[in-house]
């Protein structure tokens, strides 16, 4: 069992994260910490942990690319299963034991996730996502993932290492959305198991990285483009194509304020696969109208909407 833990500073959170691995009731694990160029204080702490082969610390030049950091650790792993823990999150003590037992029941499922509870920077409880109910989806979940319905946090996932390598691990080209991109590909190859209990604690704090809306849309669009080549079932492939068409429109609508040539090329390419879906033709005229508007008019409309939104929420 290999535990993958990427880190960049955050020493006050890193210590309890590591302790939650040491506290696992399942004890046959190796811990691989990939350090993305942390400061001297964090490196000094990591040096005290480095005890190969049980605990390995990989020192990397800073990239700020979570996928590359995780993949570096994955390539050093040797366990039958791989689990992920971010340096600011925590596992409950039975997390690994429960998930491995579930996968070993002989169901043929090759990856697993658990429920989650949220904590603040000090470790106190935070309310769960507003208006969103936790539903423990299991089995074939690709269509659910396309609709963004399952909540699968990275520290909740445990996967057979052979499957992880088979699908290509994390996509280092994606600045965000790299986790759901991996879940989509895993779901193409295997049903998923679920432990319907919050066996992880995800910490919400002001150092969380998140991309802007355009970066997220571009990453999602790239992910769906890859998925189109993986899905062979005709019904599922149509669902992927439909979501890809919707995302193409969303991305074009977000880009129309900037690079218009790139936006026009995106729409032209999208027509080749999206023409069969009615909502493509319903949304296309709106984007084309924006594309033809003078920039000054488009900018004025955008500014007016921003003012209206501020008044609405003030």
N, C-alpha and C positions, 0 to 999 in steps of 0.2 A: 504494500500500500504506500503510494507516494503522495505527499502533501506538498503542493506548490504554493509558495508564499512570496509574491513580489513586494518590494518595499522601496520607498524613497523618503528618507527621514521619518517624520511622524513617530519619533521614539516613544513618546508617552502612550501611544496607541499600540505600537509594535510589541512592547513587552507583554501586555495582557493577551494579545493575539497568539503569541508563541506559547504562553502559559496554557491557553485553552487547547493547544495541540498536546502538550505534555499531560494534560488532565484526562485525555480520552480513555475510555474503558477498553477500547480496542487498541492494543499496544504494539502490534506488529506493523509499524510505520517507519518510513524515512521522511525527513523534513528537508526540503530543498528551498532555500531562500535565495532569490535572485535580487541583488541590490543594484538599483538603477542609479548608481553614482551618488550615494548619500553623503552627508557631511561627516566630519571626523568623529563626532560623538556617537553617531549611529554605527559607523564602521567599527568603533571600539567595542560596542555592545555585541555586534555580530561576530567579532573575533572570539568572544567568550563562548559562543554557541557552536562554532565550527568544530565538529567531531565526526569526521567521515569514518565509516559510510553511513552512520545513523543520521547525522545532521551535516548538510553541505551548504556552504555559502558561496554563491557565484557573484563575483564582483564585475560589474559592467560599467562601461562609460554611459553617462546619462543620455537618454533618448527621449524620455517622456512618452514612450510608446508602450502602453500596458501589454499589448499582444506580444511584442518582441521580447519583453522581459519575462512574461509567463512561458513563452515558447522556449527560451533559453533554459529555463528550469525543467520543462517537460522533456527536453532532449537529454537531460542528465538523469531522468527518472528511470527506475527499474522495477517498480511495483506492478502487480497485476491490475490494480486500479489506481486512478489519479483523482485527487480531490483538490479543490481550490479554496484558499483562504486569503482575503485581502488583509493588508497590514493594520487596518483600523477596525476590523470586525472580529467577532468571537464565535466559537462553537460551543454548544452545550456538550457535556461529557459523553453522552451516548451517541453522538451524531454519526461517527464512522461505523460503530458497531451495528447500529440499526440499519444503515444503508447497505452495508456489505451483506448482512443477513438477508435483506430483502432481495438483492440481486442473485444471491446463491440459492434461492428457493427453486430454481429451475424453470422460471417463467420465460426464459429466453430474452429478457430485457437486459440491455447492456449499459444503461445509464440511469441515474436516479437524481431526484432533488427532494428537498424538504420544505416545510413551512418556515416562516421568518417572523421575528419580532424586531421592532426598531428601538434604538436607544439614542440618546443625545451624546454630546461630546464628553459629558461626565459619567456616562453609563446609565443614566436614568431613563425610564420608559418614555417612548414617544408614541403618539397615536398612529395607527396604521393608515394607509392611503385613504384619504377622504373620499367617501362615496364608493369605494371599491371593496368588494367582498372577496375574501380568499376562497378560491375553489381549487381543490386538489386534483387537477387534471392528470390523467395517466393513460397508458396505452399509446395508441396512435394519436399524436397531438399536433401534427404538422399544420392542419387547417386551423386549429386553435391558435397556434403561434403566428400564422399569417394575419390573423385578426388581432394579434397582440393581447390575447386574453389571459394566458397563464402568466403568473408572476414568478419568474425563475431568477433568483439572485445568484450571482457567481459563487459565493461561498456555500450555497446550498447544493451545488452539483458535485456528484461523484460519478466517474465514467470509467469503463473498461479501457485500459491504456491502448490496446490494439485498435479499438474503435476510434479513439481520439486521434491516433496517428493515421488511420485509414481515411478520415475525413479531412485531414490536413491541419489539425489544431486551430489556433487563432489566426485570423487573417491580419497580417501586420500592415496591410495597406489601409485598413479602416481606422480612422482616428477615434471614432466612437461607434457604438452599436456592435462592437466586436463580440460581445457576449451572446446577444440574441442571434447574431449571424452564425455562431457555432451551434447554438441550440437548434436552429433550423436545419443545419446539415446533419446533426446527430439524429434528428427526428426523421430524416430521409432514410436512415439506415437501421433504426431500431426504435421499438416502442420504449416508453419511459416508465420507470417505477416512481412512486411518490410515497414519502412518509408524511402523513397528514398531522404533523406536529411542528411547532416552531423550534427547530433544533439549531438555529443560528440566530445571532443578533447582529444586525447591520447598523452601523453607527452613522448618524446623519450629523454633519458638521460643516463649517464654512470652508474647509479645504477640499471638499469633494470637487473632482473635475467633471465638467459637463460641456459639451460642445454647443454652439448656437444652433438654431433651427435649421439653417441651410446645411451645415455640416452633418447634422443628424439625417436629414433627408437624402443627401448625397450618399452617405454611408449605407442607408437602408436600400437605396436604389441599386447600389453596387452589389449588395448582398442578394437581393432578389434576382438580379441578373445572373449571378452564379447559380442560384437555385434552379433556374429554368433548365439548366443543362443536367441537373441531377435527378429530377423527378421523371419517372417513366410511366407511372399510372396516369391514364388519360384524364380522369376526373380531377385528380390532384394537380396535374399539370395545368389544367384550365384554371384552377383556383390560383395557382402561382402566377400564371399569365395575367389574370384579372388584377391581382394585387400589384403586379409590376406596372400595369397600365395606369392604375390609380396613382401609384407613386411617381410615375413619369410626369403626370399632370401636376401633382403637388410640387415636384422639384422645379418644373418649368415655371410655375406660377411664382415660386420664390426667387428664381433667377432672373425673371423678366425685368426687374429693376436694375440689373447690372449688365451682364454680357448678353446682349440680344442675339448675336450671331450664334453663340453657343446654345441659347434657348431654342432658337429656330431649328438648329440641327438636332437637338434632343427631341423636339416634337415630330420632326420628319422621320427620324428613326423609330419613334414610338408608334407611328401609324402602321408600320409593318406588322406589328403583333397585336395592336390594341383596337384595330378597326371593328372587330367582332363584338365589342362590348358597348352597349348603349350609353353607359355613363361616361365613356370616353368622348363620344360625340356631344354629350350634354355639357361637358366641362371644357372642351377644346375652344369653342368660340370666345369664351371669357378670356382665356389666356392669349388668344390671337388678337383680340381687341386691345389688350394691354400692350402687346408687342408692337402694334401699329401706332399707338398713341405717342405724341411728342413727349420727350422725357420731362419737360417742364410741367405738362398737364398731369402725367402720371405721378410726379413728385408731389404736386399740390394735392391730388386725391389721397395719396398716402399720408401726407401731413395732416389732412383734415380728419382722416380716420383715427390717427394717433391722438389728436386733441379730443375727439368724441369719446374715445376709450378712456382717456384720463378723467374726463368729466363724469363718465358713467361709474367709475370706480372710486371717485373722490368722496 
